[in-house]
Amino acid sequence: QVQLVESGGGLVQAGGSLKLSCAASGSIFSINMMGWYRQAPGKQRELVAQITSNSIPTYADSVKGRFTISRDNAKNTVYLQMNSLKPEDTAIYYCNTVATTYSSRTYYSRYWGQGTQVTVSS
């Protein structure tokens, strides 16, 4: 199994910055995609940003130019630097990865973290 532990959420004023981290651990054989999703109250979970194993990023239009995703493959960790935060960025942010394990080396599964709250005040 793969466990994801997020950190870095909190309360920040509009225009401020936060950096989220997510470390993957467990019986990991390989990690493909890593990413961040978010879910605001009353809304569906949406993709924020994701990054491939060779560090090619993709962003939601709403965060382009403000958020930067990166990863450290040696540490199985993905980061999300969030700048110029807006109240509409308020949500629970979930880390996500697609990985194989030593018990299933050719079958990719998707794993989720528990989520970390990001609140942006106006």
Secondary structure as UniProt FT lines:
FT   STRAND          2..7
FT   STRAND          10..13
FT   TURN            14..15
FT   STRAND          18..26
FT   STRAND          28..39
FT   TURN            41..42
FT   STRAND          46..51
FT   TURN            53..54
FT   STRAND          57..59
FT   HELIX           61..63
FT   TURN            64..66
FT   STRAND          67..72
FT   HELIX           73..75
FT   STRAND          77..82
FT   HELIX           87..89
FT   STRAND          91..101
FT   TURN            102..103
FT   STRAND          104..112
FT   STRAND          116..121
//
